[in-house]
Each structure stands twice: as C-alpha cells, then as structure tokens.
Amino acid sequence: MTAVSRVQTESLLELTGLIYESVGDPSRWPMFLEGFLRAVRGRRGALMLRDPTGDGFAAVCMHGWSEEDDLLYRERYAAIDLWGIVSVRLPESFVGVDHEACSREEVEASVAFREFYAPRNALYGLGGTVLVTATGHSLVSAYRGAEEGPFGEPEKAILLALMPHLKRAALLHGELGF
C-alpha cells in the first residue's frame, strides 16, 4: 500500500466515522462537510439531507459560503441555477463532476454561474445524489476555483466511497426522527 492510498484510506475511515457520529448528533455534520472538502480540496460545499418521512430537511449545512451568499442564492439564483435544476433529475447514488451533469458551455452561459458562482471563484463542481425519496433529493456538493482547477477521478472516488454511508445516514435520520 502506498503512502497516498494509506492517507486516503485513513481519511475515508475518519469521514465515515463522522457520518455515523452525525446521525446521533446532527451538530457534527459541519465537521463531516469540512473534512470532506479538505479530502477533495474543495473551498465551498453543501450537504442537504431530506427528511425521508416529511417534506423538510433532516440536516443542512454549508461551508465556505457567507450568510449573505446563502440569502442571495436562495432569493435570486436558486430557481434558475442550472446545476441545481439538473441535480434534482439525477438518479440516486450519482456521483460526478460538473460537466457530467450538464455541459460546461451551458453552465458558463447561465446567469447563476456568471453572476453568482464565477464572482465567488466557485468555478468547478463535484456532487452526489445521496438519496431520492418521495420528499425530494438529498445532495452533497463541493466547489473550487481556478487555482485548484476541475475535480477529477481521485475526488470522485472519495465521494463514491462515502455515498453508501451518506445514504444510510439519511435513512437513519428519517427512522430516528431527527
């Protein structure tokens, strides 16, 4: 086993542990999200776990976005964000980089990208559909800027390894009524 794969394995084990700790203590989700972003070298990200038995969210956490960014996004860009629109059509367990969900040309031509993402240097995305239920989609996402460049196969592999655990956590949230 190489040093790189040993480090990745340790990181995945730590992140998996944080996922299950967060089921019992939802205040720990931000720690998971921060660790996930470090592992994939993302600057910003979000985790939104839908309540499988209701129409709300069991857990929502953001990292790297200001409160002003969050408010602006929800008020002005959420309804027209191409990444957001496409994400609710992706199948459960989908993991991909931005151009695998919709073309780079379409994204870069969108108002949300030009006015919201680009000025905040959130140029490249990585995301996954954790769970799809009658109440909606549970998602995890990461974004990074020009300096880091696009996400690739190593980052996708990390998220792919975490997806079954995130799905179980989302289901457990519903069963435990958090």
NUKENU-480626 format. One record per atom (N, C-alpha, C, O): x, z, y. Coordinates in steps of 0.2 Angstrom, whole numbers, plus 5000, padded with zeros to 4 digits. Layout:
residues N
XZY
...
This chain:
residues 178
500450004994
500050005000
500450005006
500950045007
500349965011
500749955017
500550015022
500050045021
500950025027
500850075032
500250055036
499850095038
500149985037
499549965041
498949985037
498450005040
498849965030
498249975027
498150045025
497550075025
498650095025
498650165024
498350195031
497850235030
498550165037
498250185043
497550165043
497050205045
497350105041
496650085042
496250125037
495650145039
496450135031
496150175026
495950245029
495450275028
496450275032
496350345035
495850345040
495450385041
495950295044
495450285050
494750275047
494250305050
494650235042
493950225039
493650285036
493150305037
494150325033
493850385030
493650435035
493150465035
494050435041
493850485046
493250465050
492750505051
493150395051
492550365054
491950385049
491350395051
492050375043
491450385038
491250455038
490650475038
491750505038
491550575039
491250585045
490750625045
491350555051
491050565057
490350545057
489850575060
490250485053
489550465052
489050515049
488550525051
489350545043
488950585040
488850655043
488350685043
489350675047
489350735051
488750725057
488450775058
488750665059
488250645065
487550655062
487050665066
487450635056
486750645053
486450715054
485850725056
486850765053
486650835053
486750855060
486350905062
487150825064
487250845071
487250785076
487850765077
486750765078
486750695082
487150695088
487350645091
487350755091
487850765096
488550735095
488950725099
488650725088
489350695086
489350625086
489850595085
488750585087
488850515087
489250485092
489650435091
489350515098
489850485103
490550495100
490950445102
490750545096
491350545093
491450485088
492050455088
490950475084
491050415080
491150355084
491550315082
490750345089
490750275093
491450275096
491750215096
491750325099
492350325102
492950305097
493350265098
492850335091
493350325085
493250255083
493750215082
492650225082
492550155080
492850105085
493250065083
492750125092
493050075097
493850085097
494150025098
494150135096
494850145095
495050095089
495550065090
494750105083
494950065077
494949995078
495349955076
494449965082
494349895083
494649875090
494549815092
494949925094
495249905100
494749875105
494849835109
494149915105
493649895110
493649945116
493849995115
493449915121
493349955128
492749985128
492650045131
492249955127
491549975128
491149965121
491349925117
490550005120
490149995115
489550035115
489450075120
489150025110
488450055110
488250065102
488450025098
487950115101
487650125095
486850145096
486750195099
486450105093
485750125093
485450125087
485350065083
485250185084
484850185078
484150205079
483950255082
483750155077
483050165077
482750215073
483050225068
482250245075
481850295070
481450255065
481050215067
481650255059
481350215054
480550225053
480250185051
480350285055
479650305054
479250305061
478650315060
479550295066
479250285073
479450225077
479750185074
479350235083
479450175087
480050185092
480150155097
480350245092
480850265096
481550255093
481650225088
482050295096
482750295093
482950365091
482750415094
483250365085
483450425082
484150445085
484350505086
484550395087
485150405091
485350345095
485250285093
485550365101
485850305106
486450335109
486350395112
486950305109
487550325113
487950265115
487950205112
488250275121
488550215124
489250245126
489350305127
489750205126
490450225128
490750165132
490750105131
491050185138
491350135142
490950105147
491150075152
490250125147
489850095152
489650155157
489450205154
489550135163
489350195168
488650195168
488250155165
488350255170
487650265171
487350205175
486750185173
487750185180
487450135184
487450065181
486950025181
487950055176
487949995172
487349995167
486949945167
487250055164
486650055160
486050045163
485550005161
485950075169
485250065173
485249995175
484649965174
485749965178
485749895180
485549845174
485149805175
485849855168
485749815162
485049825160
484649775159
484749885160
484049895157
483549865162
483049825160
483649865169
483249845174
483249765175
482749735176
483849745175
483949675177
484149625171
483949565171
484549645166
484849595161
484549605154
484649555150
484249665152
484149675145
483649615143
483749595137
483149595146
482649545144
482949475144
482649435140
483549465147
483749395147
484449395144
484749335144
484749445141
485349445138
485349405132
485049425127
485749355131
485749315126
485949345119
485749345114
486549385120
486749425115
486249475112
486149485106
485849505117
485349555115
484749515111
484449545106
484549455114
484049425111
484149395104
483749405100
484749375103
484949345097
485049405092
484849395086
485249465094
485449515089
484849535086
484849565080
484249535089
483649555085
483349505080
482849515077
483649455080
483449405075
483949395069
483849365064
484549435069
485049435064
484849485058
484449535059
485049465052
484749505046
485149565046
485649575049
484849615042
485149675041
485849665037
485949625033
486349705039
487049705037
487449645040
487949645038
487149615045
487549555048
488149595052
488049645055
488749565051
489249585055
489649525057
489749475053
489749525064
490049465066
490349465073
490149515077
490749425075
490949415082
490449375086
490049345084
490549375093
490049355097
489849275096
489249265096
490349235095
490249165094
489849145087
489649095086
489849195082
489549185076
488749205077
488349175072
488549235082
487849245083
487549195088
487049175087
487949165092
487749115097
488349085100
488849115100
488349015102
488948985104
489249015110
488849045115
489849015111
490249035117
489949005123
489949035128
489848935122
489648895128
488948925131
488848935137
488448935126
487848965128
487849035131
487549045136
488349075128
488349145131
488649145138
488449175143
489249105139
489549105145
489149065151
489249085157
488649025149
488248995154
487649045156
487249025160
487549095152
486949145153
487049185160
487649205161
486549205163
486549245169
486849315167
487249335171
486649345161
486849405160
487649405159
487949455161
487849355156
488649355155
488949345161
489449385163
488749305165
489049285172
489049345177
489549365180
488449375177
488349425182
488449505180
488549545184
488349515173
488449575170
489149585166
489549625168
489149555161
489749565156
490449545160
490849575159
490449475162
491049455165
491349495170
491949515170
490949515175
491249565180
491549625178
491949665181
491349655172
491549715169
492049705164
492249745160
492249645163
492849625158
492549635151
493049665147
491949625150
491649635143
491549565141
490949545140
492049525139
492049455138
491949435130
491749385129
492149485126
492149465119
491749525115
491849585117
491349505111
490949555107
491049555100
491249505097
490849615097
490849625089
490249665088
490149715092
489849645083
489249685082
489049685075
489249645071
488549725074
488249735067
487549755067
487349795071
487149725063
486449755062
486449805056
486449785051
486349865058
486449915054
485849925049
485849925043
485249915052
484549925048
484049885052
484049885058
483649855048
483049825050
482449855047
482349855041
481949885051
481349915049
480749885053
480849845057
480149905051
479549885055
479649905062
479249875067
480049955064
480049985071
480549945075
480649955081
481049905072
481549865075
482249865072
482249885066
482749845076
483349845073
483849905075
483749925081
484249925071
484749975073
485449935073
485549895069
485749945079
486349905080
486949945082
486950005085
487549915081
488149945084
488549885087
488549825084
488849895093
489249845096
489849865099
489949925101
490349825100
490949835104
491149775108
490949715106
491449795114
491649735118
492349755121
492549805121
492649695122
493349705125
493449645130
493049595130
494049655134
494149605139
494649555138
494849545132
494849515143
495349465142
496049485139
496349445136
496249545141
496849565139
496949575132
497449555128
496349595129
496349605121
496149545118
496349535112
495849505121
495649435118
495049445113
494749505112
494849395109
494249395105
494349445099
494949455097
493849475096
493849505090
493949455084
493849395085
494249485079
494349435073
494249465067
493849515066
494549445061
494349465055
494549535053
494249575050
495149565056
495349635055
494749685057
494649735054
494549665063
493949705066
493349705063
492949755062
493149645060
492549635056
492649675050
492149705048
493249675047
493249705041
493149785041
492849815037
493349815047
493249885048
492549895049
492249945046
492149855053
491449865053
491049855047
490549885045
491249805043
490949785036
491049845032
490549865028
491549885032
491649945028
491249995030
491050045026
491050005036
490650055039
489950045038
489550095039
489749985038
489049965038
488550005033
488050025034
488750005026
488350045022
488250115023
487750145022
488750145026
488750215028
488250225035
487850275035
488350175039
487850175045
487150165043
486750205046
487050125038
486350115036
486050175033
485550195034
486450215028
486250275025
486150325031
485650365030
486550325036
486450375041
485750365045
485450415046
485650305046
485050285050
484450305045
483950325048
484450295039
483950305034
483850385034
483250415034
484350425034
484350495033
484050525040
483750575040
484250495045
483950515052
483150515051
482850565053
482950465048
482150455048
481950505043
481350535044
482250515037
482050565032
482050635035
481650675033
482550655039
482650715041
482250735047
482250795050
481950685050
481550685056
481950705063
481650735067
482650685063
482950695069
482750645075
483050655080
